[in-house]
């Protein structure tokens, strides 16, 4: 399956040989809402196939922490 990053303006896709990672939205409702807000797409709702690529995380990796998410643009 090809995954495409859902962040507004991002065109990253999972293709053979890519070094990017793609992450599912968290199941925790509070964290999930923070991710949705950061995606910056008005009225958009993620589905089971929605993914974010690693370029949007400061370390390039998704981490669980108290604040929820460390976005590269924050």
CHARMM internal coordinates of N, CA and C (Angstrom, degrees):
IC EDIT
DIST 1 N 1 CA 1.4572
DIST 1 CA 1 C 1.5299
ANGL 1 N 1 CA 1 C 109.24
DIST 1 C 2 N 1.3069
ANGL 1 CA 1 C 2 N 116.25
DIHE 1 N 1 CA 1 C 2 N 136.65
DIST 2 N 2 CA 1.4632
ANGL 1 C 2 N 2 CA 121.70
DIHE 1 CA 1 C 2 N 2 CA 176.80
DIST 2 CA 2 C 1.5198
ANGL 2 N 2 CA 2 C 108.28
DIHE 1 C 2 N 2 CA 2 C -89.03
DIST 2 C 3 N 1.3291
ANGL 2 CA 2 C 3 N 115.57
DIHE 2 N 2 CA 2 C 3 N 126.77
DIST 3 N 3 CA 1.4627
ANGL 2 C 3 N 3 CA 120.19
DIHE 2 CA 2 C 3 N 3 CA 175.90
DIST 3 CA 3 C 1.5243
ANGL 3 N 3 CA 3 C 108.34
DIHE 2 C 3 N 3 CA 3 C -103.83
DIST 3 C 4 N 1.3129
ANGL 3 CA 3 C 4 N 115.67
DIHE 3 N 3 CA 3 C 4 N 137.66
DIST 4 N 4 CA 1.4576
ANGL 3 C 4 N 4 CA 122.79
DIHE 3 CA 3 C 4 N 4 CA 176.95
DIST 4 CA 4 C 1.5165
ANGL 4 N 4 CA 4 C 107.74
DIHE 3 C 4 N 4 CA 4 C -120.32
DIST 4 C 5 N 1.3219
ANGL 4 CA 4 C 5 N 117.50
DIHE 4 N 4 CA 4 C 5 N 136.43
DIST 5 N 5 CA 1.4630
ANGL 4 C 5 N 5 CA 121.78
DIHE 4 CA 4 C 5 N 5 CA 179.13
DIST 5 CA 5 C 1.5273
ANGL 5 N 5 CA 5 C 109.71
DIHE 4 C 5 N 5 CA 5 C -67.03
DIST 5 C 6 N 1.3421
ANGL 5 CA 5 C 6 N 116.28
DIHE 5 N 5 CA 5 C 6 N 136.33
DIST 6 N 6 CA 1.4644
ANGL 5 C 6 N 6 CA 121.09
DIHE 5 CA 5 C 6 N 6 CA -176.67
DIST 6 CA 6 C 1.5267
ANGL 6 N 6 CA 6 C 114.27
DIHE 5 C 6 N 6 CA 6 C -91.21
DIST 6 C 7 N 1.3284
ANGL 6 CA 6 C 7 N 118.86
DIHE 6 N 6 CA 6 C 7 N -2.58
DIST 7 N 7 CA 1.4640
ANGL 6 C 7 N 7 CA 121.15
DIHE 6 CA 6 C 7 N 7 CA -178.67
DIST 7 CA 7 C 1.5313
ANGL 7 N 7 CA 7 C 109.24
DIHE 6 C 7 N 7 CA 7 C -66.34
DIST 7 C 8 N 1.3241
ANGL 7 CA 7 C 8 N 115.44
DIHE 7 N 7 CA 7 C 8 N 135.65
DIST 8 N 8 CA 1.4625
ANGL 7 C 8 N 8 CA 120.87
DIHE 7 CA 7 C 8 N 8 CA -179.56
DIST 8 CA 8 C 1.5249
ANGL 8 N 8 CA 8 C 110.36
DIHE 7 C 8 N 8 CA 8 C -54.23
DIST 8 C 9 N 1.3232
ANGL 8 CA 8 C 9 N 116.11
DIHE 8 N 8 CA 8 C 9 N 125.24
DIST 9 N 9 CA 1.4587
ANGL 8 C 9 N 9 CA 121.81
DIHE 8 CA 8 C 9 N 9 CA 177.20
DIST 9 CA 9 C 1.5224
ANGL 9 N 9 CA 9 C 115.05
DIHE 8 C 9 N 9 CA 9 C 87.64
DIST 9 C 10 N 1.3299
ANGL 9 CA 9 C 10 N 118.69
DIHE 9 N 9 CA 9 C 10 N -9.92
DIST 10 N 10 CA 1.4680
ANGL 9 C 10 N 10 CA 121.20
DIHE 9 CA 9 C 10 N 10 CA -179.62
DIST 10 CA 10 C 1.5260
ANGL 10 N 10 CA 10 C 108.89
DIHE 9 C 10 N 10 CA 10 C -87.88
DIST 10 C 11 N 1.3109
ANGL 10 CA 10 C 11 N 116.39
DIHE 10 N 10 CA 10 C 11 N 134.11
DIST 11 N 11 CA 1.4570
ANGL 10 C 11 N 11 CA 121.05
DIHE 10 CA 10 C 11 N 11 CA -179.59
DIST 11 CA 11 C 1.5313
ANGL 11 N 11 CA 11 C 112.22
DIHE 10 C 11 N 11 CA 11 C -115.00
DIST 11 C 12 N 1.3265
ANGL 11 CA 11 C 12 N 117.13
DIHE 11 N 11 CA 11 C 12 N 15.86
DIST 12 N 12 CA 1.4614
ANGL 11 C 12 N 12 CA 119.99
DIHE 11 CA 11 C 12 N 12 CA -179.11
DIST 12 CA 12 C 1.5180
ANGL 12 N 12 CA 12 C 111.66
DIHE 11 C 12 N 12 CA 12 C -69.07
DIST 12 C 13 N 1.3290
ANGL 12 CA 12 C 13 N 114.40
DIHE 12 N 12 CA 12 C 13 N 138.37
DIST 13 N 13 CA 1.4643
ANGL 12 C 13 N 13 CA 121.76
DIHE 12 CA 12 C 13 N 13 CA 179.64
DIST 13 CA 13 C 1.5213
ANGL 13 N 13 CA 13 C 108.54
DIHE 12 C 13 N 13 CA 13 C -133.22
DIST 13 C 14 N 1.3331
ANGL 13 CA 13 C 14 N 115.80
DIHE 13 N 13 CA 13 C 14 N 150.26
DIST 14 N 14 CA 1.4645
ANGL 13 C 14 N 14 CA 120.19
DIHE 13 CA 13 C 14 N 14 CA 173.61
DIST 14 CA 14 C 1.5181
ANGL 14 N 14 CA 14 C 107.21
DIHE 13 C 14 N 14 CA 14 C -81.07
DIST 14 C 15 N 1.3142
ANGL 14 CA 14 C 15 N 114.34
DIHE 14 N 14 CA 14 C 15 N 115.06
DIST 15 N 15 CA 1.4564
ANGL 14 C 15 N 15 CA 121.11
DIHE 14 CA 14 C 15 N 15 CA 178.31
DIST 15 CA 15 C 1.5310
ANGL 15 N 15 CA 15 C 107.56
DIHE 14 C 15 N 15 CA 15 C -129.00
DIST 15 C 16 N 1.3225
ANGL 15 CA 15 C 16 N 118.22
DIHE 15 N 15 CA 15 C 16 N 161.66
DIST 16 N 16 CA 1.4661
ANGL 15 C 16 N 16 CA 119.84
DIHE 15 CA 15 C 16 N 16 CA 178.98
DIST 16 CA 16 C 1.5282
ANGL 16 N 16 CA 16 C 111.14
DIHE 15 C 16 N 16 CA 16 C -54.98
DIST 16 C 17 N 1.3066
ANGL 16 CA 16 C 17 N 116.06
DIHE 16 N 16 CA 16 C 17 N 130.77
DIST 17 N 17 CA 1.4582
ANGL 16 C 17 N 17 CA 121.20
DIHE 16 CA 16 C 17 N 17 CA 178.56
DIST 17 CA 17 C 1.5164
ANGL 17 N 17 CA 17 C 115.42
DIHE 16 C 17 N 17 CA 17 C 87.39
DIST 17 C 18 N 1.3317
ANGL 17 CA 17 C 18 N 118.16
DIHE 17 N 17 CA 17 C 18 N -3.44
DIST 18 N 18 CA 1.4653
ANGL 17 C 18 N 18 CA 119.55
DIHE 17 CA 17 C 18 N 18 CA -179.38
DIST 18 CA 18 C 1.5286
ANGL 18 N 18 CA 18 C 110.82
DIHE 17 C 18 N 18 CA 18 C -66.71
DIST 18 C 19 N 1.2997
ANGL 18 CA 18 C 19 N 116.27
DIHE 18 N 18 CA 18 C 19 N 146.76
DIST 19 N 19 CA 1.4594
ANGL 18 C 19 N 19 CA 121.64
DIHE 18 CA 18 C 19 N 19 CA 176.80
DIST 19 CA 19 C 1.5257
ANGL 19 N 19 CA 19 C 111.45
DIHE 18 C 19 N 19 CA 19 C -96.91
DIST 19 C 20 N 1.3187
ANGL 19 CA 19 C 20 N 116.37
DIHE 19 N 19 CA 19 C 20 N -1.44
DIST 20 N 20 CA 1.4620
ANGL 19 C 20 N 20 CA 120.59
DIHE 19 CA 19 C 20 N 20 CA 179.46
DIST 20 CA 20 C 1.5265
ANGL 20 N 20 CA 20 C 110.71
DIHE 19 C 20 N 20 CA 20 C -78.57
DIST 20 C 21 N 1.3291
ANGL 20 CA 20 C 21 N 114.79
DIHE 20 N 20 CA 20 C 21 N 150.27
DIST 21 N 21 CA 1.4588
ANGL 20 C 21 N 21 CA 121.19
DIHE 20 CA 20 C 21 N 21 CA 171.21
DIST 21 CA 21 C 1.5155
ANGL 21 N 21 CA 21 C 107.62
DIHE 20 C 21 N 21 CA 21 C -107.28
DIST 21 C 22 N 1.3178
ANGL 21 CA 21 C 22 N 116.54
DIHE 21 N 21 CA 21 C 22 N 152.71
DIST 22 N 22 CA 1.4617
ANGL 21 C 22 N 22 CA 121.97
DIHE 21 CA 21 C 22 N 22 CA 178.96
DIST 22 CA 22 C 1.5150
ANGL 22 N 22 CA 22 C 108.94
DIHE 21 C 22 N 22 CA 22 C -125.86
DIST 22 C 23 N 1.3340
ANGL 22 CA 22 C 23 N 116.26
DIHE 22 N 22 CA 22 C 23 N 131.36
DIST 23 N 23 CA 1.4588
ANGL 22 C 23 N 23 CA 122.39
DIHE 22 CA 22 C 23 N 23 CA -172.48
DIST 23 CA 23 C 1.5196
ANGL 23 N 23 CA 23 C 112.22
DIHE 22 C 23 N 23 CA 23 C -116.44
DIST 23 C 24 N 1.3262
ANGL 23 CA 23 C 24 N 115.40
DIHE 23 N 23 CA 23 C 24 N 140.02
DIST 24 N 24 CA 1.4648
ANGL 23 C 24 N 24 CA 121.99
DIHE 23 CA 23 C 24 N 24 CA 173.75
DIST 24 CA 24 C 1.5195
ANGL 24 N 24 CA 24 C 109.06
DIHE 23 C 24 N 24 CA 24 C -75.91
DIST 24 C 25 N 1.3143
ANGL 24 CA 24 C 25 N 116.30
DIHE 24 N 24 CA 24 C 25 N 158.90
DIST 25 N 25 CA 1.4522
ANGL 24 C 25 N 25 CA 120.88
DIHE 24 CA 24 C 25 N 25 CA 175.04
DIST 25 CA 25 C 1.5264
ANGL 25 N 25 CA 25 C 109.53
DIHE 24 C 25 N 25 CA 25 C -70.52
DIST 25 C 26 N 1.3367
ANGL 25 CA 25 C 26 N 117.05
DIHE 25 N 25 CA 25 C 26 N 144.52
DIST 26 N 26 CA 1.4663
ANGL 25 C 26 N 26 CA 119.36
DIHE 25 CA 25 C 26 N 26 CA 179.80
DIST 26 CA 26 C 1.5261
ANGL 26 N 26 CA 26 C 111.78
DIHE 25 C 26 N 26 CA 26 C -64.87
DIST 26 C 27 N 1.3056
ANGL 26 CA 26 C 27 N 115.92
DIHE 26 N 26 CA 26 C 27 N 153.35
DIST 27 N 27 CA 1.4684
ANGL 26 C 27 N 27 CA 121.01
DIHE 26 CA 26 C 27 N 27 CA 177.52
DIST 27 CA 27 C 1.5291
ANGL 27 N 27 CA 27 C 111.42
DIHE 26 C 27 N 27 CA 27 C -81.53
DIST 27 C 28 N 1.3250
ANGL 27 CA 27 C 28 N 116.89
DIHE 27 N 27 CA 27 C 28 N -26.74
DIST 28 N 28 CA 1.4583
ANGL 27 C 28 N 28 CA 120.95
DIHE 27 CA 27 C 28 N 28 CA 178.91
DIST 28 CA 28 C 1.5297
ANGL 28 N 28 CA 28 C 108.41
DIHE 27 C 28 N 28 CA 28 C -62.42
DIST 28 C 29 N 1.3471
ANGL 28 CA 28 C 29 N 117.98
DIHE 28 N 28 CA 28 C 29 N 121.15
DIST 29 N 29 CA 1.4769
ANGL 28 C 29 N 29 CA 120.84
DIHE 28 CA 28 C 29 N 29 CA -174.46
DIST 29 CA 29 C 1.5300
ANGL 29 N 29 CA 29 C 114.35
DIHE 28 C 29 N 29 CA 29 C -57.53
DIST 29 C 30 N 1.3087
ANGL 29 CA 29 C 30 N 118.18
DIHE 29 N 29 CA 29 C 30 N -39.04
DIST 30 N 30 CA 1.4767
ANGL 29 C 30 N 30 CA 120.73
DIHE 29 CA 29 C 30 N 30 CA -178.49
DIST 30 CA 30 C 1.5288
ANGL 30 N 30 CA 30 C 110.93
DIHE 29 C 30 N 30 CA 30 C -67.83
DIST 30 C 31 N 1.3166
ANGL 30 CA 30 C 31 N 117.33
DIHE 30 N 30 CA 30 C 31 N -47.22
DIST 31 N 31 CA 1.4698
ANGL 30 C 31 N 31 CA 120.79
DIHE 30 CA 30 C 31 N 31 CA 178.08
DIST 31 CA 31 C 1.5223
ANGL 31 N 31 CA 31 C 110.72
DIHE 30 C 31 N 31 CA 31 C -64.51
DIST 31 C 32 N 1.3174
ANGL 31 CA 31 C 32 N 116.13
DIHE 31 N 31 CA 31 C 32 N -40.73
DIST 32 N 32 CA 1.4579
ANGL 31 C 32 N 32 CA 120.46
DIHE 31 CA 31 C 32 N 32 CA 179.81
DIST 32 CA 32 C 1.5232
ANGL 32 N 32 CA 32 C 110.94
DIHE 31 C 32 N 32 CA 32 C -59.33
DIST 32 C 33 N 1.3194
ANGL 32 CA 32 C 33 N 118.62
DIHE 32 N 32 CA 32 C 33 N -41.69
DIST 33 N 33 CA 1.4659
ANGL 32 C 33 N 33 CA 121.91
DIHE 32 CA 32 C 33 N 33 CA 178.76
DIST 33 CA 33 C 1.5237
ANGL 33 N 33 CA 33 C 111.54
DIHE 32 C 33 N 33 CA 33 C -64.50
DIST 33 C 34 N 1.3376
ANGL 33 CA 33 C 34 N 117.98
DIHE 33 N 33 CA 33 C 34 N -35.99
DIST 34 N 34 CA 1.4734
ANGL 33 C 34 N 34 CA 120.46
DIHE 33 CA 33 C 34 N 34 CA 177.27
DIST 34 CA 34 C 1.5270
ANGL 34 N 34 CA 34 C 110.54
DIHE 33 C 34 N 34 CA 34 C -66.24
DIST 34 C 35 N 1.3144
ANGL 34 CA 34 C 35 N 116.83
DIHE 34 N 34 CA 34 C 35 N -39.44
DIST 35 N 35 CA 1.4608
ANGL 34 C 35 N 35 CA 120.40
DIHE 34 CA 34 C 35 N 35 CA 177.84
DIST 35 CA 35 C 1.5203
ANGL 35 N 35 CA 35 C 110.14
DIHE 34 C 35 N 35 CA 35 C -65.21
DIST 35 C 36 N 1.3167
ANGL 35 CA 35 C 36 N 117.01
DIHE 35 N 35 CA 35 C 36 N -44.66
DIST 36 N 36 CA 1.4694
ANGL 35 C 36 N 36 CA 121.37
DIHE 35 CA 35 C 36 N 36 CA 179.85
DIST 36 CA 36 C 1.5332
ANGL 36 N 36 CA 36 C 109.97
DIHE 35 C 36 N 36 CA 36 C -59.00
DIST 36 C 37 N 1.3277
ANGL 36 CA 36 C 37 N 117.18
DIHE 36 N 36 CA 36 C 37 N -44.33
DIST 37 N 37 CA 1.4682
ANGL 36 C 37 N 37 CA 121.07
DIHE 36 CA 36 C 37 N 37 CA 178.74
DIST 37 CA 37 C 1.5269
ANGL 37 N 37 CA 37 C 110.89
DIHE 36 C 37 N 37 CA 37 C -61.66
DIST 37 C 38 N 1.3275
ANGL 37 CA 37 C 38 N 117.47
DIHE 37 N 37 CA 37 C 38 N -40.02
DIST 38 N 38 CA 1.4659
ANGL 37 C 38 N 38 CA 121.19
DIHE 37 CA 37 C 38 N 38 CA -177.97
DIST 38 CA 38 C 1.5328
ANGL 38 N 38 CA 38 C 112.59
DIHE 37 C 38 N 38 CA 38 C -71.67
DIST 38 C 39 N 1.3233
ANGL 38 CA 38 C 39 N 117.68
DIHE 38 N 38 CA 38 C 39 N -24.13
DIST 39 N 39 CA 1.4642
ANGL 38 C 39 N 39 CA 121.14
DIHE 38 CA 38 C 39 N 39 CA 177.92
DIST 39 CA 39 C 1.5232
ANGL 39 N 39 CA 39 C 110.74
DIHE 38 C 39 N 39 CA 39 C -64.92
DIST 39 C 40 N 1.3286
ANGL 39 CA 39 C 40 N 116.38
DIHE 39 N 39 CA 39 C 40 N -28.78
DIST 40 N 40 CA 1.4624
ANGL 39 C 40 N 40 CA 121.86
DIHE 39 CA 39 C 40 N 40 CA 172.68
DIST 40 CA 40 C 1.5334
ANGL 40 N 40 CA 40 C 113.16
DIHE 39 C 40 N 40 CA 40 C 64.99
DIST 40 C 41 N 1.3247
ANGL 40 CA 40 C 41 N 115.86
DIHE 40 N 40 CA 40 C 41 N 48.47
DIST 41 N 41 CA 1.4654
ANGL 40 C 41 N 41 CA 121.02
DIHE 40 CA 40 C 41 N 41 CA 176.32
DIST 41 CA 41 C 1.5187
ANGL 41 N 41 CA 41 C 107.38
DIHE 40 C 41 N 41 CA 41 C -130.04
DIST 41 C 42 N 1.3119
ANGL 41 CA 41 C 42 N 116.21
DIHE 41 N 41 CA 41 C 42 N 102.58
DIST 42 N 42 CA 1.4638
ANGL 41 C 42 N 42 CA 122.40
DIHE 41 CA 41 C 42 N 42 CA -175.40
DIST 42 CA 42 C 1.5229
ANGL 42 N 42 CA 42 C 112.60
DIHE 41 C 42 N 42 CA 42 C -56.13
DIST 42 C 43 N 1.3305
ANGL 42 CA 42 C 43 N 116.01
DIHE 42 N 42 CA 42 C 43 N 127.91
DIST 43 N 43 CA 1.4447
ANGL 42 C 43 N 43 CA 122.29
DIHE 42 CA 42 C 43 N 43 CA 177.03
DIST 43 CA 43 C 1.5252
ANGL 43 N 43 CA 43 C 115.21
DIHE 42 C 43 N 43 CA 43 C 76.69
DIST 43 C 44 N 1.3184
ANGL 43 CA 43 C 44 N 117.57
DIHE 43 N 43 CA 43 C 44 N 2.42
DIST 44 N 44 CA 1.4579
ANGL 43 C 44 N 44 CA 121.66
DIHE 43 CA 43 C 44 N 44 CA -177.15
DIST 44 CA 44 C 1.5264
ANGL 44 N 44 CA 44 C 110.82
DIHE 43 C 44 N 44 CA 44 C -82.48
DIST 44 C 45 N 1.3256
ANGL 44 CA 44 C 45 N 116.61
DIHE 44 N 44 CA 44 C 45 N 143.04
DIST 45 N 45 CA 1.4608
ANGL 44 C 45 N 45 CA 122.95
DIHE 44 CA 44 C 45 N 45 CA 177.95
DIST 45 CA 45 C 1.5279
ANGL 45 N 45 CA 45 C 107.82
DIHE 44 C 45 N 45 CA 45 C -129.52
DIST 45 C 46 N 1.3439
ANGL 45 CA 45 C 46 N 118.26
DIHE 45 N 45 CA 45 C 46 N 128.79
DIST 46 N 46 CA 1.4587
ANGL 45 C 46 N 46 CA 119.57
DIHE 45 CA 45 C 46 N 46 CA -179.05
DIST 46 CA 46 C 1.5252
ANGL 46 N 46 CA 46 C 112.00
DIHE 45 C 46 N 46 CA 46 C -70.64
DIST 46 C 47 N 1.3331
ANGL 46 CA 46 C 47 N 115.12
DIHE 46 N 46 CA 46 C 47 N 154.15
DIST 47 N 47 CA 1.4632
ANGL 46 C 47 N 47 CA 120.52
DIHE 46 CA 46 C 47 N 47 CA 173.10
DIST 47 CA 47 C 1.5273
ANGL 47 N 47 CA 47 C 108.06
DIHE 46 C 47 N 47 CA 47 C -119.52
DIST 47 C 48 N 1.3196
ANGL 47 CA 47 C 48 N 117.30
DIHE 47 N 47 CA 47 C 48 N -174.64
DIST 48 N 48 CA 1.4707
ANGL 47 C 48 N 48 CA 120.80
DIHE 47 CA 47 C 48 N 48 CA -176.94
DIST 48 CA 48 C 1.5269
ANGL 48 N 48 CA 48 C 113.10
DIHE 47 C 48 N 48 CA 48 C -62.03
DIST 48 C 49 N 1.3161
ANGL 48 CA 48 C 49 N 117.40
DIHE 48 N 48 CA 48 C 49 N -24.74
DIST 49 N 49 CA 1.4586
ANGL 48 C 49 N 49 CA 121.10
DIHE 48 CA 48 C 49 N 49 CA -179.50
DIST 49 CA 49 C 1.5184
ANGL 49 N 49 CA 49 C 114.51
DIHE 48 C 49 N 49 CA 49 C -91.83
DIST 49 C 50 N 1.3156
ANGL 49 CA 49 C 50 N 118.70
DIHE 49 N 49 CA 49 C 50 N -3.11
DIST 50 N 50 CA 1.4700
ANGL 49 C 50 N 50 CA 122.38
DIHE 49 CA 49 C 50 N 50 CA -177.36
DIST 50 CA 50 C 1.5292
ANGL 50 N 50 CA 50 C 110.74
DIHE 49 C 50 N 50 CA 50 C -69.76
DIST 50 C 51 N 1.3252
ANGL 50 CA 50 C 51 N 115.27
DIHE 50 N 50 CA 50 C 51 N 133.51
DIST 51 N 51 CA 1.4620
ANGL 50 C 51 N 51 CA 121.05
DIHE 50 CA 50 C 51 N 51 CA -178.58
DIST 51 CA 51 C 1.5260
ANGL 51 N 51 CA 51 C 110.22
DIHE 50 C 51 N 51 CA 51 C -137.40
DIST 51 C 52 N 1.3381
ANGL 51 CA 51 C 52 N 114.73
DIHE 51 N 51 CA 51 C 52 N 153.68
DIST 52 N 52 CA 1.4651
ANGL 51 C 52 N 52 CA 123.32
DIHE 51 CA 51 C 52 N 52 CA 171.20
DIST 52 CA 52 C 1.5180
ANGL 52 N 52 CA 52 C 107.15
DIHE 51 C 52 N 52 CA 52 C -114.81
DIST 52 C 53 N 1.3208
ANGL 52 CA 52 C 53 N 117.55
DIHE 52 N 52 CA 52 C 53 N 140.33
DIST 53 N 53 CA 1.4635
ANGL 52 C 53 N 53 CA 119.26
DIHE 52 CA 52 C 53 N 53 CA 178.34
DIST 53 CA 53 C 1.5305
ANGL 53 N 53 CA 53 C 110.45
DIHE 52 C 53 N 53 CA 53 C -89.57
DIST 53 C 54 N 1.3110
ANGL 53 CA 53 C 54 N 114.67
DIHE 53 N 53 CA 53 C 54 N 162.23
DIST 54 N 54 CA 1.4602
ANGL 53 C 54 N 54 CA 121.72
DIHE 53 CA 53 C 54 N 54 CA -173.89
DIST 54 CA 54 C 1.5287
ANGL 54 N 54 CA 54 C 113.97
DIHE 53 C 54 N 54 CA 54 C -67.66
DIST 54 C 55 N 1.3329
ANGL 54 CA 54 C 55 N 119.18
DIHE 54 N 54 CA 54 C 55 N -14.33
DIST 55 N 55 CA 1.4693
ANGL 54 C 55 N 55 CA 119.41
DIHE 54 CA 54 C 55 N 55 CA 179.66
DIST 55 CA 55 C 1.5216
ANGL 55 N 55 CA 55 C 112.48
DIHE 54 C 55 N 55 CA 55 C -67.96
DIST 55 C 56 N 1.3335
ANGL 55 CA 55 C 56 N 118.03
DIHE 55 N 55 CA 55 C 56 N -14.49
DIST 56 N 56 CA 1.4612
ANGL 55 C 56 N 56 CA 121.08
DIHE 55 CA 55 C 56 N 56 CA -178.06
DIST 56 CA 56 C 1.5246
ANGL 56 N 56 CA 56 C 113.66
DIHE 55 C 56 N 56 CA 56 C -94.23
DIST 56 C 57 N 1.3174
ANGL 56 CA 56 C 57 N 116.00
DIHE 56 N 56 CA 56 C 57 N 8.67
DIST 57 N 57 CA 1.4578
ANGL 56 C 57 N 57 CA 121.72
DIHE 56 CA 56 C 57 N 57 CA 177.99
DIST 57 CA 57 C 1.5195
ANGL 57 N 57 CA 57 C 108.47
DIHE 56 C 57 N 57 CA 57 C -116.46
DIST 57 C 58 N 1.3224
ANGL 57 CA 57 C 58 N 116.85
DIHE 57 N 57 CA 57 C 58 N 139.01
DIST 58 N 58 CA 1.4667
ANGL 57 C 58 N 58 CA 121.57
DIHE 57 CA 57 C 58 N 58 CA -175.91
DIST 58 CA 58 C 1.5228
ANGL 58 N 58 CA 58 C 111.58
DIHE 57 C 58 N 58 CA 58 C -53.36
DIST 58 C 59 N 1.3125
ANGL 58 CA 58 C 59 N 117.35
DIHE 58 N 58 CA 58 C 59 N -46.81
DIST 59 N 59 CA 1.4579
ANGL 58 C 59 N 59 CA 120.70
DIHE 58 CA 58 C 59 N 59 CA -177.91
DIST 59 CA 59 C 1.5226
ANGL 59 N 59 CA 59 C 112.69
DIHE 58 C 59 N 59 CA 59 C -89.11
DIST 59 C 60 N 1.3244
ANGL 59 CA 59 C 60 N 117.18
DIHE 59 N 59 CA 59 C 60 N -5.18
DIST 60 N 60 CA 1.4494
ANGL 59 C 60 N 60 CA 121.10
DIHE 59 CA 59 C 60 N 60 CA -174.33
DIST 60 CA 60 C 1.5158
ANGL 60 N 60 CA 60 C 112.41
DIHE 59 C 60 N 60 CA 60 C 85.26
DIST 60 C 61 N 1.3330
ANGL 60 CA 60 C 61 N 115.42
DIHE 60 N 60 CA 60 C 61 N -0.76
DIST 61 N 61 CA 1.4619
ANGL 60 C 61 N 61 CA 120.22
DIHE 60 CA 60 C 61 N 61 CA -179.07
DIST 61 CA 61 C 1.5212
ANGL 61 N 61 CA 61 C 109.79
DIHE 60 C 61 N 61 CA 61 C -129.78
DIST 61 C 62 N 1.3006
ANGL 61 CA 61 C 62 N 115.97
DIHE 61 N 61 CA 61 C 62 N 145.39
DIST 62 N 62 CA 1.4521
ANGL 61 C 62 N 62 CA 122.90
DIHE 61 CA 61 C 62 N 62 CA 176.48
DIST 62 CA 62 C 1.5223
ANGL 62 N 62 CA 62 C 107.98
DIHE 61 C 62 N 62 CA 62 C -79.90
DIST 62 C 63 N 1.3214
ANGL 62 CA 62 C 63 N 118.06
DIHE 62 N 62 CA 62 C 63 N 129.15
DIST 63 N 63 CA 1.4548
ANGL 62 C 63 N 63 CA 121.15
DIHE 62 CA 62 C 63 N 63 CA -179.18
DIST 63 CA 63 C 1.5151
ANGL 63 N 63 CA 63 C 110.05
DIHE 62 C 63 N 63 CA 63 C -129.28
DIST 63 C 64 N 1.3122
ANGL 63 CA 63 C 64 N 115.64
DIHE 63 N 63 CA 63 C 64 N 144.48
DIST 64 N 64 CA 1.4662
ANGL 63 C 64 N 64 CA 120.57
DIHE 63 CA 63 C 64 N 64 CA 173.95
DIST 64 CA 64 C 1.5179
ANGL 64 N 64 CA 64 C 107.96
DIHE 63 C 64 N 64 CA 64 C -84.51
DIST 64 C 65 N 1.2897
ANGL 64 CA 64 C 65 N 116.21
DIHE 64 N 64 CA 64 C 65 N 127.75
DIST 65 N 65 CA 1.4576
ANGL 64 C 65 N 65 CA 120.34
DIHE 64 CA 64 C 65 N 65 CA 174.65
DIST 65 CA 65 C 1.5190
ANGL 65 N 65 CA 65 C 108.65
DIHE 64 C 65 N 65 CA 65 C -150.37
DIST 65 C 66 N 1.3182
ANGL 65 CA 65 C 66 N 115.70
DIHE 65 N 65 CA 65 C 66 N 174.73
DIST 66 N 66 CA 1.4567
ANGL 65 C 66 N 66 CA 121.10
DIHE 65 CA 65 C 66 N 66 CA -176.39
DIST 66 CA 66 C 1.5257
ANGL 66 N 66 CA 66 C 111.73
DIHE 65 C 66 N 66 CA 66 C -61.91
DIST 66 C 67 N 1.3152
ANGL 66 CA 66 C 67 N 117.66
DIHE 66 N 66 CA 66 C 67 N -36.47
DIST 67 N 67 CA 1.4612
ANGL 66 C 67 N 67 CA 121.35
DIHE 66 CA 66 C 67 N 67 CA -176.51
DIST 67 CA 67 C 1.5264
ANGL 67 N 67 CA 67 C 112.17
DIHE 66 C 67 N 67 CA 67 C -82.87
DIST 67 C 68 N 1.2949
ANGL 67 CA 67 C 68 N 117.80
DIHE 67 N 67 CA 67 C 68 N -14.04
DIST 68 N 68 CA 1.4651
ANGL 67 C 68 N 68 CA 119.34
DIHE 67 CA 67 C 68 N 68 CA 175.01
DIST 68 CA 68 C 1.5090
ANGL 68 N 68 CA 68 C 115.04
DIHE 67 C 68 N 68 CA 68 C 107.69
DIST 68 C 69 N 1.3261
ANGL 68 CA 68 C 69 N 118.25
DIHE 68 N 68 CA 68 C 69 N -61.92
DIST 69 N 69 CA 1.4665
ANGL 68 C 69 N 69 CA 119.77
DIHE 68 CA 68 C 69 N 69 CA -174.44
DIST 69 CA 69 C 1.5241
ANGL 69 N 69 CA 69 C 110.06
DIHE 68 C 69 N 69 CA 69 C -155.58
DIST 69 C 70 N 1.2993
ANGL 69 CA 69 C 70 N 116.64
DIHE 69 N 69 CA 69 C 70 N 143.09
DIST 70 N 70 CA 1.4581
ANGL 69 C 70 N 70 CA 122.53
DIHE 69 CA 69 C 70 N 70 CA 177.13
DIST 70 CA 70 C 1.5180
ANGL 70 N 70 CA 70 C 107.97
DIHE 69 C 70 N 70 CA 70 C -109.84
DIST 70 C 71 N 1.3054
ANGL 70 CA 70 C 71 N 116.51
DIHE 70 N 70 CA 70 C 71 N 96.37
DIST 71 N 71 CA 1.4621
ANGL 70 C 71 N 71 CA 121.55
DIHE 70 CA 70 C 71 N 71 CA -177.63
DIST 71 CA 71 C 1.5166
ANGL 71 N 71 CA 71 C 110.55
DIHE 70 C 71 N 71 CA 71 C -81.62
DIST 71 C 72 N 1.3110
ANGL 71 CA 71 C 72 N 116.28
DIHE 71 N 71 CA 71 C 72 N 144.54
DIST 72 N 72 CA 1.4604
ANGL 71 C 72 N 72 CA 121.63
DIHE 71 CA 71 C 72 N 72 CA -178.83
DIST 72 CA 72 C 1.5216
ANGL 72 N 72 CA 72 C 111.71
DIHE 71 C 72 N 72 CA 72 C -64.39
DIST 72 C 73 N 1.3238
ANGL 72 CA 72 C 73 N 118.50
DIHE 72 N 72 CA 72 C 73 N -28.44
DIST 73 N 73 CA 1.4581
ANGL 72 C 73 N 73 CA 119.66
DIHE 72 CA 72 C 73 N 73 CA -177.18
DIST 73 CA 73 C 1.5205
ANGL 73 N 73 CA 73 C 112.58
DIHE 72 C 73 N 73 CA 73 C -93.01
DIST 73 C 74 N 1.3129
ANGL 73 CA 73 C 74 N 118.32
DIHE 73 N 73 CA 73 C 74 N 3.17
DIST 74 N 74 CA 1.4789
ANGL 73 C 74 N 74 CA 121.28
DIHE 73 CA 73 C 74 N 74 CA 175.96
DIST 74 CA 74 C 1.4980
ANGL 74 N 74 CA 74 C 110.16
DIHE 73 C 74 N 74 CA 74 C -98.05
END
COOR INIT
IC SEED 1 N 1 CA 1 C
IC BUILD
